Amino acid sequence: LPLTDAVVDAGNTTHCWSAVAQPSGGVPTRHARSSCDWGPDFRRVLDIGALAARDSGFALASGPGGALAYARVLPLAGPTAEVLRLDAVLPRASGPHVLELLGRGPTVVSTGMHALGLRVRVERVRDDALVAEGSVSAGAHADPAPRGSTALEGVDLQHDEAYRVVVTRPEVASMAGLQRAALYDGPGGAGQPATATHALAGVRLLTMQASAEAPPPTPAFDGADDLDKTPKASRLTPGITLAPWERVSLAWDARWIYGVVVSKGFEDATRAFVFYLQVVPPGASAPPQTGQGMTYLGLTPKLPFTPEFAIGVRSGCDLGDGYGPWCGVFARDAATGAWSQRSRLAPAAALGDAGLWVASDKHTVAFRIPRAALGPAAMAPKPGTTAASLRLAGHLVHGGAGDEWKDVVPAFAMPWMNAATGYYVIDLGEAADASAWQAL
């Protein structure tokens, strides 16, 4: 039955409707499932897949669900643990939001005891301020496609800030954690441990009212001629190339960092281009100390500065080896020097506007990550403050004796030897103009 609401002016406010049957002289029925107007192209719905989260120690599994195909598999019983951490969530609008966790059904569905209780904490990245905190329940269902949990309401977000979302599973997260659950759920009958799991596929942000909206990311990569979409001034020619047409571009705006690498080396899906970055806060004067990058294909690059982060891309992110998508942002532990994956890159729809695009000819790889993925110092400064700088070097890990490093950035970089030179200093407060970068 068509319904027209002539009173409501949708504007930037989300309205929801539900139908209730009212028999003549009878008792009204329960209301039907609600339907909401989320704006053009569902603009006020932002899904951020589990690939954007830090590796948590829980298995990464793929399955149905399109953009949310990857999920963290959580046993319903176990010690208290952090199960999902998103370090750089960029809301599309300012105003009140509702947060849901997205999950696929447990591997065993028998009773409501499989509903999973989780604790959610939302913090502002810039100053670690607590924005919202509460508990949600992810219900048991057999549908393999992701569904939302109960809602964490009253999450007030601003489009010019970045947020951290931390999800924790308590020690007893569901009735499956109780000993009596084994009578119903154990694989071998009474006394056996519960086997049900829950696949946590990501986070959904629902904008209830938008007082202001962020501009869409520009350039808008789509896998076709992405280098041409970047500012010409941001493009440079690397050194030790495999083909004369190879190029690298790095640009940014107040919210995003955009990168494009064009390399013949990407014809091999295992060959990776890695940007190494060190964020230099305003006023910092200490000279850089030499360091090392990540070991890849048995090769460990030497760098003229100590990197904090790396962005790694290749034309084949998921090689079907059980690791899952390799492309993404990596972080170096300052105390141990060990590298870990901070977030993974996949087609944009899986990561809430961040993502990675590979051209059909396997020569061009483009990516977009939040500035906040490199920590609060890399974020756009507030008025009256100064932006940070980046120390940057990059190269293609090509492998092969005498042919290990290609497409080096800057063109004179030498990742095979200890050297005090071979990097750029980039002012994030300026426009992306490679000719203005300080080459050291």
HELIX and SHEET records of a PDB file:
HELIX    1   1 PRO A   40  PHE A   42  5                                   3    
HELIX    2   2 ALA A   50  ALA A   52  5                                   3    
HELIX    3   3 GLY A   66  LEU A   68  5                                   3    
HELIX    4   4 GLY A  112  HIS A  114  5                                   3    
HELIX    5   5 MET A  175  GLY A  177  5                                   3    
HELIX    6   6 GLN A  179  ALA A  181  5                                   3    
HELIX    7   7 ALA A  182  ASP A  185  1                                   4    
HELIX    8   8 LEU A  227  LYS A  229  5                                   3    
HELIX    9   9 LYS A  232  SER A  234  5                                   3    
HELIX   10  10 LYS A  264  GLU A  267  5                                   4    
HELIX   11  11 ALA A  348  ALA A  350  5                                   3    
HELIX   12  12 ARG A  371  LEU A  374  5                                   4    
HELIX   13  13 PRO A  376  ALA A  378  5                                   3    
HELIX   14  14 ALA A  434  ALA A  436  5                                   3    
SHEET    1   A 2 HIS A  15  TRP A  17  0                                        
SHEET    2   A 2 SER A  35  ASP A  37 -1                                        
SHEET    1   B 4 VAL A  45  GLY A  49  0                                        
SHEET    2   B 4 THR A 197  THR A 207 -1                                        
SHEET    3   B 4 TYR A  70  PRO A  75 -1                                        
SHEET    4   B 4 LEU A  60  SER A  62 -1                                        
SHEET    1   C 4 VAL A  45  GLY A  49  0                                        
SHEET    2   C 4 THR A 197  THR A 207 -1                                        
SHEET    3   C 4 ALA A  93  ARG A 104 -1                                        
SHEET    4   C 4 ARG A 147  GLY A 148 -1                                        
SHEET    1   D 4 VAL A  45  GLY A  49  0                                        
SHEET    2   D 4 THR A 197  THR A 207 -1                                        
SHEET    3   D 4 ALA A  93  ARG A 104 -1                                        
SHEET    4   D 4 LEU A 152  LEU A 157 -1                                        
SHEET    1   E 4 VAL A  45  GLY A  49  0                                        
SHEET    2   E 4 THR A 197  THR A 207 -1                                        
SHEET    3   E 4 ALA A  93  ARG A 104 -1                                        
SHEET    4   E 4 ALA A 212  GLU A 213 -1                                        
SHEET    1   F 4 ALA A  81  VAL A  89  0                                        
SHEET    2   F 4 TYR A 163  ARG A 169 -1                                        
SHEET    3   F 4 LEU A 116  ARG A 124 -1                                        
SHEET    4   F 4 LEU A 130  ALA A 138 -1                                        
SHEET    1   G 5 ARG A 235  LEU A 236  0                                        
SHEET    2   G 5 ARG A 247  TRP A 252 -1                                        
SHEET    3   G 5 TRP A 256  VAL A 262 -1                                        
SHEET    4   G 5 THR A 364  PRO A 370 -1                                        
SHEET    5   G 5 GLY A 355  VAL A 358 -1                                        
SHEET    1   H 6 TRP A 339  ARG A 344  0                                        
SHEET    2   H 6 GLY A 328  ARG A 332 -1                                        
SHEET    3   H 6 PHE A 309  VAL A 313 -1                                        
SHEET    4   H 6 ALA A 272  VAL A 280 -1                                        
SHEET    5   H 6 SER A 389  VAL A 397 -1                                        
SHEET    6   H 6 TRP A 405  VAL A 409 -1                                        
SHEET    1   I 7 TRP A 339  ARG A 344  0                                        
SHEET    2   I 7 GLY A 328  ARG A 332 -1                                        
SHEET    3   I 7 PHE A 309  VAL A 313 -1                                        
SHEET    4   I 7 ALA A 272  VAL A 280 -1                                        
SHEET    5   I 7 SER A 389  VAL A 397 -1                                        
SHEET    6   I 7 TYR A 424  ASP A 427 -1                                        
SHEET    7   I 7 GLN A 438  ALA A 439 -1                                        
SHEET    1   J 2 GLY A 291  GLN A 292  0                                        
SHEET    2   J 2 LYS A 302  LEU A 303 -1                                        
END                                                                             
